[in-house]
């Protein structure tokens, strides 16, 4: 099973991100834009995990320090790639978000998982392998959402379509 732990986004933020994608496409940007139902904030990517280890992931999520907090959309940017850029919308600095991510990764490592060790840069990927994109609209900036749960997500291809399905949710 290909798994990751994420914060799923509100409808308001998903709608705003889809509007940004449409604006970029209208300006001539081409590539793989994220589907509305797949927009999320990854806290920890686990990759392939045996079914027998899912319980340990759930235990790590339960042990992570987590109280409700608010995140805010605050920036836009791109990671340059030869095959096309990765476009993203960034979240503003949040001590609570960073603390949650650090705690989650610590708990996962304590249970033998090896989540990505790159520095945490909270961003919402809106497109991959994007060419022809000019300035990324910042129309979503200022939108916020209360984070009251985190989800364990299953990533799979169903009929050729990348699909993310929550298989466990932990409330704050």
N, C-alpha and C positions, 0 to 999 in steps of 0.2 A: 504494500500500500504506500502510495506517495502522499506524505502528510506535511502540514505546516500549521502553526498556531497563528491566529490572526484576530484583528478587530474588524468586524464587518461594519460597513458604512451605512449611514442613514439614507433614506430615499432622497432627501434634499441634496446631500452631497453627491450622491451618484448621479442625480439629474444634472447638477452643475458640471460635473466632470464630463458627462456625455455631451453637454453643450459645448464645452471646450474642444472636445474631439471633433465635433461637427464643424466648428469654426475653423479648426486647423485643416480639415479635409476640404472645406470650401476655398481655402487659400492655396490649395494644391498639394498639401502633405499626403503622402502615401505610405502604406506599411500596415502593420498589424496593430490595430487599435483595440484596447481592452473592451470586452463586452460588459455591459452594465452589471449583469449578475455576477461578474467575476471581480469587480472592484473591491479592494480590501487593503488593509494595512498589515503586512507580514511582521510578526513579532519574532518568530523563530521558524526557519525552514529546516525540516528534518529529513527530507528525501524519503528513500525507501525504508519502510519500517515493517517488520513482521507483525502479523495480527496479534500474536502472543505478547507483543510489547506495548500495545495500545493502552493497556491498564497502567503501565508505568508512565506514559505520557500524561494520562489523566491525573495521576497522583502528583506529577510535577506541576501541572496546572493548578491543582488544588492547593499545593504548598506555596505557590508564588504569592508574594505580598501584593495585595491589590485592593484598593478602595476606589469608589467611583471618582472620575475626574472628567475634565473637558479638554478636547483637542480642537485646534483651530487651523483651518487652511491658511497658509501664509506666504507661499512662494510657488514658483514654477521653474523648471530647469530641464537639463538634458545631460545624459551621459553619452559622450561621443563614442561611436563605434564605427569601424570601417564598413560594416554591412548595413549601416543605418543606425540612427540614434535611438536611445531609450528616452522617452519623454515622461516627465513625472511632475506631480503636484506635491509640494512639500507641506509639512505640518510645522507649526510654530514650536519653539522650545517649550518643553513641558517636563518639569522634574518628575511628575507622577508617571508620565508615559515612559520616560527613561528608566525610572526605578522599577516599573513593572517588567520591562523587557530584560533588564539586568537580573532581576530576581527569577524570572522564568528560565532564562538561559542557565543560571546557576543550578536551579532545581533539575533541569533536564540533564545537565552534565553529571550531577550527583547520581543520576539513575542510568548512566552509561551512554547517553546520547551525545552526539557531536554536532550541535547546531553551528551554523556559520559564525565564525569569529570576527568578521569584518565589523568595524565600528558601526553602531546603529545610527542610521540617518533616516528618520521617519519620512517616508514618501509613498505616494500612491502612483503606481505605474499606469499611465494612460495609453502608452504605445511602445511597440518594439519594432526595430528595423524600419524606422521612420526616415523618409527622405523628403526633401522639398518643404520642410517646416521652417517657417520664419520664427518670429517672436511668439512665444507661447502665451496665449491670453491669460490674464490673471483675474478673470471674472468670478472665479470661485473663492478668491481671497476673502477672508473675514467670516466665512461660514464656519460654524462650530457644531460639535456634537458631544453629548454626554456619553462617556464610555462606562457601561455598567456590566459588560460581559466580554469574555474572550472565547473564541471558538477553535476547536480542533477541526481542521479542514482536510478533506480527502480530495486530492487532485487526480482526475482521470480523464481519458478521452472516451466519449460516448458518441458513437456514430461520427467519429472524426472531429468532434467538437470538444474543446477543453472545458471541463466542467468542475467547479469547486462545490463540494457538498459538506455542510457542517455535520459532523458525526458526534460531537460532544460540545456542550456549552458550560462554561463556569461563570457564575454570577459573582460580582464583587462582594 
